Amino acid sequence: MTLSIMPEETYSCSNCGRGMGEFSADRSLELYGGIWCGKCLHEMMEARREEEEKQEA
């Protein structure tokens, strides 16, 4: 019997398609409700912050 070794990047960001590990994907899903890489999460948080600032003004 041979064991197949799964690559670390078994999940991909639903926004840009960047590969990510299971732990990162689980954390993203748990915290933000979707699978996104750190770069996309940062961009989304930045956009959300700008939107909130516009509404306050």
C-alpha beads as a LAMMPS data file, in Angstrom:
LAMMPS data file: protein, C-alpha beads

57 atoms
56 bonds

1 atom types
1 bond types

-500.0 500.0 xlo xhi
-500.0 500.0 ylo yhi
-500.0 500.0 zlo zhi

Masses

1 110.0

Atoms # bond

1 1 1 0.000 0.000 0.000
2 1 1 1.338 3.433 -0.872
3 1 1 0.459 6.613 0.935
4 1 1 -0.175 9.605 -1.244
5 1 1 1.136 12.811 0.217
6 1 1 -1.288 15.679 -0.224
7 1 1 0.332 19.000 -1.072
8 1 1 0.019 21.690 1.589
9 1 1 -1.995 23.930 -0.722
10 1 1 -5.183 21.897 -0.992
11 1 1 -7.560 24.883 -0.897
12 1 1 -7.622 28.011 -2.994
13 1 1 -8.839 31.526 -2.352
14 1 1 -12.353 31.984 -3.734
15 1 1 -11.425 35.491 -4.894
16 1 1 -8.020 35.183 -6.586
17 1 1 -7.419 31.418 -6.632
18 1 1 -4.189 31.523 -4.598
19 1 1 -3.421 28.190 -2.959
20 1 1 -3.564 27.871 0.805
21 1 1 -3.284 25.196 3.465
22 1 1 -6.149 23.523 5.296
23 1 1 -5.513 25.425 8.548
24 1 1 -5.638 28.814 6.790
25 1 1 -8.782 27.853 4.889
26 1 1 -10.495 26.649 8.084
27 1 1 -9.609 29.865 9.938
28 1 1 -10.834 32.037 7.070
29 1 1 -14.098 30.109 6.850
30 1 1 -14.591 30.251 10.624
31 1 1 -13.783 33.952 11.028
32 1 1 -15.062 35.454 7.782
33 1 1 -17.519 32.934 6.308
34 1 1 -15.516 32.215 3.168
35 1 1 -12.133 31.017 1.962
36 1 1 -9.925 33.990 1.165
37 1 1 -6.159 34.442 1.277
38 1 1 -4.603 37.109 3.501
39 1 1 -4.105 39.546 0.619
40 1 1 -7.782 39.434 -0.416
41 1 1 -8.943 39.637 3.204
42 1 1 -6.803 42.731 3.724
43 1 1 -8.259 44.360 0.590
44 1 1 -11.828 43.539 1.667
45 1 1 -11.263 44.923 5.178
46 1 1 -9.765 48.091 3.696
47 1 1 -12.773 48.552 1.386
48 1 1 -15.193 47.945 4.264
49 1 1 -13.376 50.507 6.431
50 1 1 -13.524 53.103 3.648
51 1 1 -17.248 52.422 3.155
52 1 1 -17.927 52.930 6.882
53 1 1 -15.975 56.208 6.862
54 1 1 -18.083 57.446 3.914
55 1 1 -21.310 56.625 5.760
56 1 1 -20.171 58.473 8.906
57 1 1 -19.286 61.625 6.945

Bonds

1 1 1 2
2 1 2 3
3 1 3 4
4 1 4 5
5 1 5 6
6 1 6 7
7 1 7 8
8 1 8 9
9 1 9 10
10 1 10 11
11 1 11 12
12 1 12 13
13 1 13 14
14 1 14 15
15 1 15 16
16 1 16 17
17 1 17 18
18 1 18 19
19 1 19 20
20 1 20 21
21 1 21 22
22 1 22 23
23 1 23 24
24 1 24 25
25 1 25 26
26 1 26 27
27 1 27 28
28 1 28 29
29 1 29 30
30 1 30 31
31 1 31 32
32 1 32 33
33 1 33 34
34 1 34 35
35 1 35 36
36 1 36 37
37 1 37 38
38 1 38 39
39 1 39 40
40 1 40 41
41 1 41 42
42 1 42 43
43 1 43 44
44 1 44 45
45 1 45 46
46 1 46 47
47 1 47 48
48 1 48 49
49 1 49 50
50 1 50 51
51 1 51 52
52 1 52 53
53 1 53 54
54 1 54 55
55 1 55 56
56 1 56 57
